[in-house]
Amino acid sequence: MTTESDIALVKRQELELVLPAFDEAVAFEIGSSIRARALAEGLSLVVDLRTWDRQLFFSATPGTSADNAEWVRRKVNSVRRFQRASYRLVLERGEAPFSPQSGADPADYVIAGGGFPIRVPGAGIIGTLTISGLPGRKDHGVAVDALCDHLGKSRAEYALPEVAN
């Protein structure tokens, strides 16, 4: 796939992986499923689900550190400011830090995969599902897989193709 086709697929993910509702119970269900997957597969990651005003779910698996929570904070800020998945920013701009002219201080914003906008019909983007601990494309994939599972959609239909390291 090309970068353009990856961007088109991420845009489709953003538009179609919409939650009918989002509250504490939904956050717990999605977050718990990600944690269970991480433990079963031996993935070191942090998962965070939140609305813009408060965190509803947080979990860290073995092998993570305080740095992962800091990456989550910066990814959340990027999703909120730019209203798109943080991995789409990677595809559109590359992983170089924001320029000083952007006003997006690298201490508070990051271009890295793993932050996915939570969209609810009639309300728009109201929060994020954020993963940190794996390479950015894989962080993004974990979030997408979890939303597909929750919504009863096929993971394969929404998955970005594997890329060689």
PyMOL CGO cylinders between C-alpha atoms (Angstrom):
from pymol import cmd
from pymol.cgo import CYLINDER

trace = [
    CYLINDER, 0.00, 0.00, 0.00, 1.02, 3.60, -0.50, 0.3, 1, 1, 1, 1, 1, 1,
    CYLINDER, 1.02, 3.60, -0.50, 0.97, 6.35, 2.08, 0.3, 1, 1, 1, 1, 1, 1,
    CYLINDER, 0.97, 6.35, 2.08, -2.05, 7.81, 0.31, 0.3, 1, 1, 1, 1, 1, 1,
    CYLINDER, -2.05, 7.81, 0.31, -3.98, 4.54, 0.59, 0.3, 1, 1, 1, 1, 1, 1,
    CYLINDER, -3.98, 4.54, 0.59, -3.00, 4.24, 4.28, 0.3, 1, 1, 1, 1, 1, 1,
    CYLINDER, -3.00, 4.24, 4.28, -4.29, 7.79, 4.88, 0.3, 1, 1, 1, 1, 1, 1,
    CYLINDER, -4.29, 7.79, 4.88, -7.55, 6.94, 3.08, 0.3, 1, 1, 1, 1, 1, 1,
    CYLINDER, -7.55, 6.94, 3.08, -7.99, 3.82, 5.24, 0.3, 1, 1, 1, 1, 1, 1,
    CYLINDER, -7.99, 3.82, 5.24, -7.30, 5.72, 8.48, 0.3, 1, 1, 1, 1, 1, 1,
    CYLINDER, -7.30, 5.72, 8.48, -9.86, 8.36, 7.45, 0.3, 1, 1, 1, 1, 1, 1,
    CYLINDER, -9.86, 8.36, 7.45, -12.36, 5.54, 6.83, 0.3, 1, 1, 1, 1, 1, 1,
    CYLINDER, -12.36, 5.54, 6.83, -11.56, 4.08, 10.27, 0.3, 1, 1, 1, 1, 1, 1,
    CYLINDER, -11.56, 4.08, 10.27, -12.19, 7.47, 11.85, 0.3, 1, 1, 1, 1, 1, 1,
    CYLINDER, -12.19, 7.47, 11.85, -15.54, 7.90, 10.07, 0.3, 1, 1, 1, 1, 1, 1,
    CYLINDER, -15.54, 7.90, 10.07, -16.87, 4.35, 10.48, 0.3, 1, 1, 1, 1, 1, 1,
    CYLINDER, -16.87, 4.35, 10.48, -15.58, 3.21, 13.88, 0.3, 1, 1, 1, 1, 1, 1,
    CYLINDER, -15.58, 3.21, 13.88, -18.11, 5.37, 15.69, 0.3, 1, 1, 1, 1, 1, 1,
    CYLINDER, -18.11, 5.37, 15.69, -19.45, 4.38, 19.09, 0.3, 1, 1, 1, 1, 1, 1,
    CYLINDER, -19.45, 4.38, 19.09, -23.24, 4.64, 19.51, 0.3, 1, 1, 1, 1, 1, 1,
    CYLINDER, -23.24, 4.64, 19.51, -22.58, 5.90, 23.06, 0.3, 1, 1, 1, 1, 1, 1,
    CYLINDER, -22.58, 5.90, 23.06, -19.56, 6.43, 25.27, 0.3, 1, 1, 1, 1, 1, 1,
    CYLINDER, -19.56, 6.43, 25.27, -19.60, 6.34, 29.05, 0.3, 1, 1, 1, 1, 1, 1,
    CYLINDER, -19.60, 6.34, 29.05, -17.78, 4.71, 31.95, 0.3, 1, 1, 1, 1, 1, 1,
    CYLINDER, -17.78, 4.71, 31.95, -19.19, 1.25, 31.18, 0.3, 1, 1, 1, 1, 1, 1,
    CYLINDER, -19.19, 1.25, 31.18, -18.16, 1.39, 27.50, 0.3, 1, 1, 1, 1, 1, 1,
    CYLINDER, -18.16, 1.39, 27.50, -14.70, 2.67, 28.44, 0.3, 1, 1, 1, 1, 1, 1,
    CYLINDER, -14.70, 2.67, 28.44, -14.30, -0.17, 30.93, 0.3, 1, 1, 1, 1, 1, 1,
    CYLINDER, -14.30, -0.17, 30.93, -15.44, -2.80, 28.43, 0.3, 1, 1, 1, 1, 1, 1,
    CYLINDER, -15.44, -2.80, 28.43, -13.09, -1.61, 25.66, 0.3, 1, 1, 1, 1, 1, 1,
    CYLINDER, -13.09, -1.61, 25.66, -10.18, -0.94, 28.01, 0.3, 1, 1, 1, 1, 1, 1,
    CYLINDER, -10.18, -0.94, 28.01, -10.53, -4.31, 29.74, 0.3, 1, 1, 1, 1, 1, 1,
    CYLINDER, -10.53, -4.31, 29.74, -10.57, -6.12, 26.41, 0.3, 1, 1, 1, 1, 1, 1,
    CYLINDER, -10.57, -6.12, 26.41, -7.36, -4.38, 25.37, 0.3, 1, 1, 1, 1, 1, 1,
    CYLINDER, -7.36, -4.38, 25.37, -5.72, -5.22, 28.69, 0.3, 1, 1, 1, 1, 1, 1,
    CYLINDER, -5.72, -5.22, 28.69, -6.77, -8.88, 28.36, 0.3, 1, 1, 1, 1, 1, 1,
    CYLINDER, -6.77, -8.88, 28.36, -5.32, -9.02, 24.85, 0.3, 1, 1, 1, 1, 1, 1,
    CYLINDER, -5.32, -9.02, 24.85, -2.08, -7.39, 26.00, 0.3, 1, 1, 1, 1, 1, 1,
    CYLINDER, -2.08, -7.39, 26.00, -1.67, -9.90, 28.83, 0.3, 1, 1, 1, 1, 1, 1,
    CYLINDER, -1.67, -9.90, 28.83, -2.53, -12.88, 26.60, 0.3, 1, 1, 1, 1, 1, 1,
    CYLINDER, -2.53, -12.88, 26.60, -0.09, -11.78, 23.88, 0.3, 1, 1, 1, 1, 1, 1,
    CYLINDER, -0.09, -11.78, 23.88, 2.63, -10.47, 26.20, 0.3, 1, 1, 1, 1, 1, 1,
    CYLINDER, 2.63, -10.47, 26.20, 2.29, -6.90, 24.93, 0.3, 1, 1, 1, 1, 1, 1,
    CYLINDER, 2.29, -6.90, 24.93, 3.78, -4.12, 27.06, 0.3, 1, 1, 1, 1, 1, 1,
    CYLINDER, 3.78, -4.12, 27.06, 1.36, -1.25, 26.67, 0.3, 1, 1, 1, 1, 1, 1,
    CYLINDER, 1.36, -1.25, 26.67, -0.66, 1.41, 28.37, 0.3, 1, 1, 1, 1, 1, 1,
    CYLINDER, -0.66, 1.41, 28.37, -4.32, 1.90, 27.45, 0.3, 1, 1, 1, 1, 1, 1,
    CYLINDER, -4.32, 1.90, 27.45, -6.22, 5.09, 28.22, 0.3, 1, 1, 1, 1, 1, 1,
    CYLINDER, -6.22, 5.09, 28.22, -9.83, 5.97, 27.38, 0.3, 1, 1, 1, 1, 1, 1,
    CYLINDER, -9.83, 5.97, 27.38, -11.17, 9.42, 28.16, 0.3, 1, 1, 1, 1, 1, 1,
    CYLINDER, -11.17, 9.42, 28.16, -13.54, 12.19, 27.32, 0.3, 1, 1, 1, 1, 1, 1,
    CYLINDER, -13.54, 12.19, 27.32, -11.97, 15.62, 26.97, 0.3, 1, 1, 1, 1, 1, 1,
    CYLINDER, -11.97, 15.62, 26.97, -12.68, 16.45, 30.60, 0.3, 1, 1, 1, 1, 1, 1,
    CYLINDER, -12.68, 16.45, 30.60, -11.77, 13.20, 32.39, 0.3, 1, 1, 1, 1, 1, 1,
    CYLINDER, -11.77, 13.20, 32.39, -10.07, 9.86, 32.22, 0.3, 1, 1, 1, 1, 1, 1,
    CYLINDER, -10.07, 9.86, 32.22, -12.49, 6.92, 32.31, 0.3, 1, 1, 1, 1, 1, 1,
    CYLINDER, -12.49, 6.92, 32.31, -10.08, 3.98, 32.03, 0.3, 1, 1, 1, 1, 1, 1,
    CYLINDER, -10.08, 3.98, 32.03, -6.33, 3.49, 32.45, 0.3, 1, 1, 1, 1, 1, 1,
    CYLINDER, -6.33, 3.49, 32.45, -4.26, 0.34, 32.59, 0.3, 1, 1, 1, 1, 1, 1,
    CYLINDER, -4.26, 0.34, 32.59, -0.58, -0.52, 32.25, 0.3, 1, 1, 1, 1, 1, 1,
    CYLINDER, -0.58, -0.52, 32.25, 0.82, -3.97, 31.62, 0.3, 1, 1, 1, 1, 1, 1,
    CYLINDER, 0.82, -3.97, 31.62, 4.25, -5.24, 32.69, 0.3, 1, 1, 1, 1, 1, 1,
    CYLINDER, 4.25, -5.24, 32.69, 7.16, -3.66, 30.85, 0.3, 1, 1, 1, 1, 1, 1,
    CYLINDER, 7.16, -3.66, 30.85, 5.70, -0.16, 30.66, 0.3, 1, 1, 1, 1, 1, 1,
    CYLINDER, 5.70, -0.16, 30.66, 6.93, 2.91, 32.51, 0.3, 1, 1, 1, 1, 1, 1,
    CYLINDER, 6.93, 2.91, 32.51, 5.89, 6.44, 33.42, 0.3, 1, 1, 1, 1, 1, 1,
    CYLINDER, 5.89, 6.44, 33.42, 7.15, 7.44, 29.98, 0.3, 1, 1, 1, 1, 1, 1,
    CYLINDER, 7.15, 7.44, 29.98, 4.23, 5.60, 28.38, 0.3, 1, 1, 1, 1, 1, 1,
    CYLINDER, 4.23, 5.60, 28.38, 1.71, 7.66, 30.35, 0.3, 1, 1, 1, 1, 1, 1,
    CYLINDER, 1.71, 7.66, 30.35, 3.53, 10.79, 29.18, 0.3, 1, 1, 1, 1, 1, 1,
    CYLINDER, 3.53, 10.79, 29.18, 3.33, 9.63, 25.55, 0.3, 1, 1, 1, 1, 1, 1,
    CYLINDER, 3.33, 9.63, 25.55, -0.41, 9.04, 26.08, 0.3, 1, 1, 1, 1, 1, 1,
    CYLINDER, -0.41, 9.04, 26.08, -0.87, 12.60, 27.37, 0.3, 1, 1, 1, 1, 1, 1,
    CYLINDER, -0.87, 12.60, 27.37, 0.88, 14.07, 24.33, 0.3, 1, 1, 1, 1, 1, 1,
    CYLINDER, 0.88, 14.07, 24.33, -1.02, 11.82, 21.89, 0.3, 1, 1, 1, 1, 1, 1,
    CYLINDER, -1.02, 11.82, 21.89, -4.34, 12.82, 23.49, 0.3, 1, 1, 1, 1, 1, 1,
    CYLINDER, -4.34, 12.82, 23.49, -3.41, 16.49, 23.06, 0.3, 1, 1, 1, 1, 1, 1,
    CYLINDER, -3.41, 16.49, 23.06, -2.57, 15.92, 19.40, 0.3, 1, 1, 1, 1, 1, 1,
    CYLINDER, -2.57, 15.92, 19.40, -5.85, 14.11, 18.68, 0.3, 1, 1, 1, 1, 1, 1,
    CYLINDER, -5.85, 14.11, 18.68, -7.84, 16.83, 20.42, 0.3, 1, 1, 1, 1, 1, 1,
    CYLINDER, -7.84, 16.83, 20.42, -6.09, 19.70, 18.65, 0.3, 1, 1, 1, 1, 1, 1,
    CYLINDER, -6.09, 19.70, 18.65, -6.00, 18.20, 15.15, 0.3, 1, 1, 1, 1, 1, 1,
    CYLINDER, -6.00, 18.20, 15.15, -9.25, 16.17, 15.37, 0.3, 1, 1, 1, 1, 1, 1,
    CYLINDER, -9.25, 16.17, 15.37, -7.77, 13.03, 13.80, 0.3, 1, 1, 1, 1, 1, 1,
    CYLINDER, -7.77, 13.03, 13.80, -5.97, 9.85, 14.72, 0.3, 1, 1, 1, 1, 1, 1,
    CYLINDER, -5.97, 9.85, 14.72, -2.41, 10.57, 15.79, 0.3, 1, 1, 1, 1, 1, 1,
    CYLINDER, -2.41, 10.57, 15.79, -1.19, 7.95, 13.30, 0.3, 1, 1, 1, 1, 1, 1,
    CYLINDER, -1.19, 7.95, 13.30, -2.81, 9.94, 10.49, 0.3, 1, 1, 1, 1, 1, 1,
    CYLINDER, -2.81, 9.94, 10.49, -0.57, 12.83, 11.55, 0.3, 1, 1, 1, 1, 1, 1,
    CYLINDER, -0.57, 12.83, 11.55, 2.42, 10.49, 11.13, 0.3, 1, 1, 1, 1, 1, 1,
    CYLINDER, 2.42, 10.49, 11.13, 1.27, 9.54, 7.64, 0.3, 1, 1, 1, 1, 1, 1,
    CYLINDER, 1.27, 9.54, 7.64, 0.53, 13.13, 6.64, 0.3, 1, 1, 1, 1, 1, 1,
    CYLINDER, 0.53, 13.13, 6.64, 3.53, 14.87, 8.20, 0.3, 1, 1, 1, 1, 1, 1,
    CYLINDER, 3.53, 14.87, 8.20, 6.16, 12.30, 9.14, 0.3, 1, 1, 1, 1, 1, 1,
    CYLINDER, 6.16, 12.30, 9.14, 7.35, 11.78, 12.72, 0.3, 1, 1, 1, 1, 1, 1,
    CYLINDER, 7.35, 11.78, 12.72, 9.42, 14.96, 13.04, 0.3, 1, 1, 1, 1, 1, 1,
    CYLINDER, 9.42, 14.96, 13.04, 8.31, 17.18, 15.93, 0.3, 1, 1, 1, 1, 1, 1,
    CYLINDER, 8.31, 17.18, 15.93, 5.96, 20.06, 15.25, 0.3, 1, 1, 1, 1, 1, 1,
    CYLINDER, 5.96, 20.06, 15.25, 7.72, 23.22, 14.17, 0.3, 1, 1, 1, 1, 1, 1,
    CYLINDER, 7.72, 23.22, 14.17, 7.91, 26.14, 16.64, 0.3, 1, 1, 1, 1, 1, 1,
    CYLINDER, 7.91, 26.14, 16.64, 5.68, 28.12, 14.26, 0.3, 1, 1, 1, 1, 1, 1,
    CYLINDER, 5.68, 28.12, 14.26, 2.86, 25.60, 14.71, 0.3, 1, 1, 1, 1, 1, 1,
    CYLINDER, 2.86, 25.60, 14.71, 2.40, 26.57, 18.35, 0.3, 1, 1, 1, 1, 1, 1,
    CYLINDER, 2.40, 26.57, 18.35, 2.24, 22.85, 19.19, 0.3, 1, 1, 1, 1, 1, 1,
    CYLINDER, 2.24, 22.85, 19.19, 5.03, 22.56, 21.74, 0.3, 1, 1, 1, 1, 1, 1,
    CYLINDER, 5.03, 22.56, 21.74, 6.71, 19.11, 21.58, 0.3, 1, 1, 1, 1, 1, 1,
    CYLINDER, 6.71, 19.11, 21.58, 6.50, 19.02, 25.38, 0.3, 1, 1, 1, 1, 1, 1,
    CYLINDER, 6.50, 19.02, 25.38, 2.71, 18.80, 24.99, 0.3, 1, 1, 1, 1, 1, 1,
    CYLINDER, 2.71, 18.80, 24.99, 2.09, 17.38, 21.51, 0.3, 1, 1, 1, 1, 1, 1,
    CYLINDER, 2.09, 17.38, 21.51, 3.57, 14.45, 19.61, 0.3, 1, 1, 1, 1, 1, 1,
    CYLINDER, 3.57, 14.45, 19.61, 3.30, 13.01, 16.13, 0.3, 1, 1, 1, 1, 1, 1,
    CYLINDER, 3.30, 13.01, 16.13, 3.15, 9.29, 16.92, 0.3, 1, 1, 1, 1, 1, 1,
    CYLINDER, 3.15, 9.29, 16.92, 0.59, 6.56, 16.34, 0.3, 1, 1, 1, 1, 1, 1,
    CYLINDER, 0.59, 6.56, 16.34, -1.73, 5.29, 19.04, 0.3, 1, 1, 1, 1, 1, 1,
    CYLINDER, -1.73, 5.29, 19.04, -4.25, 8.07, 19.71, 0.3, 1, 1, 1, 1, 1, 1,
    CYLINDER, -4.25, 8.07, 19.71, -7.65, 7.39, 18.13, 0.3, 1, 1, 1, 1, 1, 1,
    CYLINDER, -7.65, 7.39, 18.13, -10.60, 9.80, 18.27, 0.3, 1, 1, 1, 1, 1, 1,
    CYLINDER, -10.60, 9.80, 18.27, -13.76, 8.59, 19.97, 0.3, 1, 1, 1, 1, 1, 1,
    CYLINDER, -13.76, 8.59, 19.97, -16.66, 9.78, 17.88, 0.3, 1, 1, 1, 1, 1, 1,
    CYLINDER, -16.66, 9.78, 17.88, -20.33, 9.58, 18.90, 0.3, 1, 1, 1, 1, 1, 1,
    CYLINDER, -20.33, 9.58, 18.90, -23.24, 10.36, 16.53, 0.3, 1, 1, 1, 1, 1, 1,
    CYLINDER, -23.24, 10.36, 16.53, -24.66, 13.81, 17.08, 0.3, 1, 1, 1, 1, 1, 1,
    CYLINDER, -24.66, 13.81, 17.08, -21.73, 14.87, 19.26, 0.3, 1, 1, 1, 1, 1, 1,
    CYLINDER, -21.73, 14.87, 19.26, -18.63, 14.41, 17.07, 0.3, 1, 1, 1, 1, 1, 1,
    CYLINDER, -18.63, 14.41, 17.07, -15.25, 13.66, 18.58, 0.3, 1, 1, 1, 1, 1, 1,
    CYLINDER, -15.25, 13.66, 18.58, -15.61, 13.64, 22.35, 0.3, 1, 1, 1, 1, 1, 1,
    CYLINDER, -15.61, 13.64, 22.35, -12.44, 11.92, 23.54, 0.3, 1, 1, 1, 1, 1, 1,
    CYLINDER, -12.44, 11.92, 23.54, -9.75, 9.39, 22.75, 0.3, 1, 1, 1, 1, 1, 1,
    CYLINDER, -9.75, 9.39, 22.75, -8.72, 5.78, 22.96, 0.3, 1, 1, 1, 1, 1, 1,
    CYLINDER, -8.72, 5.78, 22.96, -4.95, 5.88, 23.30, 0.3, 1, 1, 1, 1, 1, 1,
    CYLINDER, -4.95, 5.88, 23.30, -2.34, 3.13, 23.29, 0.3, 1, 1, 1, 1, 1, 1,
    CYLINDER, -2.34, 3.13, 23.29, 1.38, 3.50, 24.08, 0.3, 1, 1, 1, 1, 1, 1,
    CYLINDER, 1.38, 3.50, 24.08, 4.14, 0.94, 24.26, 0.3, 1, 1, 1, 1, 1, 1,
    CYLINDER, 4.14, 0.94, 24.26, 4.40, -0.59, 20.80, 0.3, 1, 1, 1, 1, 1, 1,
    CYLINDER, 4.40, -0.59, 20.80, 5.65, 0.96, 17.55, 0.3, 1, 1, 1, 1, 1, 1,
    CYLINDER, 5.65, 0.96, 17.55, 3.17, 3.65, 16.45, 0.3, 1, 1, 1, 1, 1, 1,
    CYLINDER, 3.17, 3.65, 16.45, 1.52, 1.70, 13.63, 0.3, 1, 1, 1, 1, 1, 1,
    CYLINDER, 1.52, 1.70, 13.63, 0.96, -1.23, 16.01, 0.3, 1, 1, 1, 1, 1, 1,
    CYLINDER, 0.96, -1.23, 16.01, -0.35, 1.07, 18.78, 0.3, 1, 1, 1, 1, 1, 1,
    CYLINDER, -0.35, 1.07, 18.78, -2.86, 2.38, 16.22, 0.3, 1, 1, 1, 1, 1, 1,
    CYLINDER, -2.86, 2.38, 16.22, -3.76, -1.16, 15.17, 0.3, 1, 1, 1, 1, 1, 1,
    CYLINDER, -3.76, -1.16, 15.17, -4.51, -2.24, 18.74, 0.3, 1, 1, 1, 1, 1, 1,
    CYLINDER, -4.51, -2.24, 18.74, -6.94, 0.67, 19.11, 0.3, 1, 1, 1, 1, 1, 1,
    CYLINDER, -6.94, 0.67, 19.11, -8.63, -0.08, 15.78, 0.3, 1, 1, 1, 1, 1, 1,
    CYLINDER, -8.63, -0.08, 15.78, -8.91, -3.81, 16.58, 0.3, 1, 1, 1, 1, 1, 1,
    CYLINDER, -8.91, -3.81, 16.58, -10.58, -3.02, 19.91, 0.3, 1, 1, 1, 1, 1, 1,
    CYLINDER, -10.58, -3.02, 19.91, -13.11, -0.68, 18.32, 0.3, 1, 1, 1, 1, 1, 1,
    CYLINDER, -13.11, -0.68, 18.32, -13.87, -3.26, 15.60, 0.3, 1, 1, 1, 1, 1, 1,
    CYLINDER, -13.87, -3.26, 15.60, -14.39, -5.94, 18.24, 0.3, 1, 1, 1, 1, 1, 1,
    CYLINDER, -14.39, -5.94, 18.24, -16.65, -3.68, 20.31, 0.3, 1, 1, 1, 1, 1, 1,
    CYLINDER, -16.65, -3.68, 20.31, -18.71, -2.68, 17.27, 0.3, 1, 1, 1, 1, 1, 1,
    CYLINDER, -18.71, -2.68, 17.27, -18.88, -6.20, 15.80, 0.3, 1, 1, 1, 1, 1, 1,
    CYLINDER, -18.88, -6.20, 15.80, -16.96, -5.20, 12.69, 0.3, 1, 1, 1, 1, 1, 1,
    CYLINDER, -16.96, -5.20, 12.69, -14.33, -7.23, 10.88, 0.3, 1, 1, 1, 1, 1, 1,
    CYLINDER, -14.33, -7.23, 10.88, -10.79, -6.41, 11.99, 0.3, 1, 1, 1, 1, 1, 1,
    CYLINDER, -10.79, -6.41, 11.99, -9.50, -7.42, 8.54, 0.3, 1, 1, 1, 1, 1, 1,
    CYLINDER, -9.50, -7.42, 8.54, -11.71, -4.82, 6.82, 0.3, 1, 1, 1, 1, 1, 1,
    CYLINDER, -11.71, -4.82, 6.82, -10.13, -1.98, 8.81, 0.3, 1, 1, 1, 1, 1, 1,
    CYLINDER, -10.13, -1.98, 8.81, -6.57, -3.23, 9.41, 0.3, 1, 1, 1, 1, 1, 1,
    CYLINDER, -6.57, -3.23, 9.41, -3.60, -1.43, 7.92, 0.3, 1, 1, 1, 1, 1, 1,
    CYLINDER, -3.60, -1.43, 7.92, -1.31, -3.84, 6.12, 0.3, 1, 1, 1, 1, 1, 1,
    CYLINDER, -1.31, -3.84, 6.12, 1.80, -5.07, 7.89, 0.3, 1, 1, 1, 1, 1, 1,
    CYLINDER, 1.80, -5.07, 7.89, 4.96, -3.23, 6.88, 0.3, 1, 1, 1, 1, 1, 1,
    CYLINDER, 4.96, -3.23, 6.88, 8.51, -4.50, 6.95, 0.3, 1, 1, 1, 1, 1, 1,
    CYLINDER, 8.51, -4.50, 6.95, 10.61, -3.05, 9.76, 0.3, 1, 1, 1, 1, 1, 1,
]
cmd.load_cgo(trace, "trace")
